[in-house]
Amino acid sequence: MIKYLGSKRSLMPVLETLFRTTQARTALDLFTGTTRVAQALKQQSMHVTAVDTASYSEVFAKTWIELDASTVNLVELEEAVTRLNNLRGSAGYFTKAFCEQARYFQPKNGERIDSIRAVIESDYRQSWLYFPLLASLLVAADKIDSTTGVQMAYLKSWSRRSSADLELKVPELMPGSGKSLRADANSAIESLPAVELAYLDPPYNQHRYFGNYHIWETLVRWDSPETYGIANKRLDTRDAENKSQFNSKLTMPAALGQLITNLKTETLVLSYNNESWLSRRELTDMCAKFGAVEILDFDFKRYVGSQIGGYNQSGELVGKPGAKRNLEHIVLAGSSRIVAELVDSVRR
Ligand SMILES: C[S@@+](CC[C@H](N)C(=O)[O-])C[C@H]1O[C@@H](n2cnc3c(N)ncnc32)[C@H](O)[C@@H]1O
């Protein structure tokens, strides 16, 4: 898995408990990013639909959510990975843009990324191997970059990990069924099927994923875009179509409200943190259609109490908001029975 802002790594044990408690058989992960959460849903034998606007996220979802490990020949994948690992490097667009003009990767690795990516396009475009090979390349490149985790800038001196040699690993595919969709959540929502469980993890500040991970976009699209600035970002980072309503304080509340209104699900689990532009009251009101709403607060992995500053079903304030620090929150919405069971499951 790649380093990713807002990745739910530390919250996974809690999310897994919540998902298990719902006993849902169908699920939707609307802002799937790395697909970490969608994978946890698939692990619990749910049919998962994973949605995100990012091209690299689609690669991950095609690999880990849509492919069914029990129906493909894994030996073919192993052989293709070995073949790609043995290719000699040859400098192209990637090396020039991200190793010379900007210094995100050491040239020896950039050259191999160029060769490997070119062969994935020429030899595997029509094959089921295309997405797992791309996912393998993205994960391998992430391991040897010279950044602090986002691609807004690169380090002045090479990071230690950037000296290691790029090495593709065979992605561990999962058995089960799922669907990947590269789309804007609000545009797609009405055409998505009804599910028993929906998980929402939208961006909650102004930092745009398209600009933060522009190299992954380019590596997947393989379109040699014009770039600008020291970070060598894609010129189309500035285009309206690559901006998300969820990255603006002005548009985020209405976008989330519209999404929740149009969601066809029995149970909703929504992540946000205390940097978010929405108050607990606003979030609770948005979820009113479900019946019961509770908000759980977590200090990283640790559960620090439910209902702190939350509202109960009659709209009465329950408890007091926690102290200002970096808290993760999970909104639970659904029937009063299921919400009570969910709260109970993480208290135990
Ligand atoms: C907080 S991250 C999700 C992280 C994810 N849960 C994980 O664990 O990797 C938010 C995601 O929303 C995506 N995104 C932003 N705007 C979107 C939109 N309008 N529709 C769908 N996805 C969007 C971003 O590309 C990013 O991957």
The ligand as an SDF file (V2000), in Angstrom:
LIG
                    3D

 27 29  0  0  0  0  0  0  0  0999 V2000
   -9.4390   10.7940    2.8920 C   0  0  0  0  0  0  0  0  0  0  0  0
   -9.0470   10.0840    1.3130 S   0  0  0  0  0  0  0  0  0  0  0  0
   -9.6700    8.4500    1.4480 C   0  0  0  0  0  0  0  0  0  0  0  0
   -8.6630    7.5350    2.0750 C   0  0  0  0  0  0  0  0  0  0  0  0
   -9.1220    6.0770    2.0890 C   0  0  0  0  0  0  0  0  0  0  0  0
  -10.2020    5.8220    3.0010 N   0  0  0  0  0  0  0  0  0  0  0  0
   -7.9370    5.1840    2.4660 C   0  0  0  0  0  0  0  0  0  0  0  0
   -7.9310    4.6000    3.5620 O   0  0  0  0  0  0  0  0  0  0  0  0
   -7.0110    5.0910    1.6550 O   0  0  0  0  0  0  0  0  0  0  0  0
  -10.1970   10.8850    0.2660 C   0  0  0  0  0  0  0  0  0  0  0  0
  -10.2840   10.3490   -1.1700 C   0  0  0  0  0  0  0  0  0  0  0  0
  -11.3450   11.0280   -1.8500 O   0  0  0  0  0  0  0  0  0  0  0  0
  -11.0380   11.1260   -3.2260 C   0  0  0  0  0  0  0  0  0  0  0  0
  -11.9370   12.1690   -3.7790 N   0  0  0  0  0  0  0  0  0  0  0  0
  -11.8410   13.5170   -3.6760 C   0  0  0  0  0  0  0  0  0  0  0  0
  -12.9050   14.1050   -4.2190 N   0  0  0  0  0  0  0  0  0  0  0  0
  -13.7190   13.1170   -4.6760 C   0  0  0  0  0  0  0  0  0  0  0  0
  -14.9890   13.1020   -5.3160 C   0  0  0  0  0  0  0  0  0  0  0  0
  -15.6300   14.2360   -5.5990 N   0  0  0  0  0  0  0  0  0  0  0  0
  -15.5280   11.9080   -5.6360 N   0  0  0  0  0  0  0  0  0  0  0  0
  -14.8730   10.7350   -5.3680 C   0  0  0  0  0  0  0  0  0  0  0  0
  -13.6570   10.6920   -4.7600 N   0  0  0  0  0  0  0  0  0  0  0  0
  -13.1060   11.8670   -4.4120 C   0  0  0  0  0  0  0  0  0  0  0  0
   -9.5620   11.4220   -3.2430 C   0  0  0  0  0  0  0  0  0  0  0  0
   -8.9720   11.0800   -4.4830 O   0  0  0  0  0  0  0  0  0  0  0  0
   -9.0600   10.5660   -2.0580 C   0  0  0  0  0  0  0  0  0  0  0  0
   -8.5930    9.3260   -2.5180 O   0  0  0  0  0  0  0  0  0  0  0  0
  1  2  1  0
  2  3  1  0
  2 10  1  0
  3  4  1  0
  4  5  1  0
  5  6  1  0
  5  7  1  0
  7  8  2  0
  7  9  1  0
 10 11  1  0
 11 12  1  0
 11 26  1  0
 12 13  1  0
 13 14  1  0
 13 24  1  0
 14 15  1  0
 14 23  1  0
 15 16  2  0
 16 17  1  0
 17 18  1  0
 17 23  2  0
 18 19  1  0
 18 20  2  0
 20 21  1  0
 21 22  2  0
 22 23  1  0
 24 25  1  0
 24 26  1  0
 26 27  1  0
M  CHG  2   2   1   9  -1
M  END
$$$$
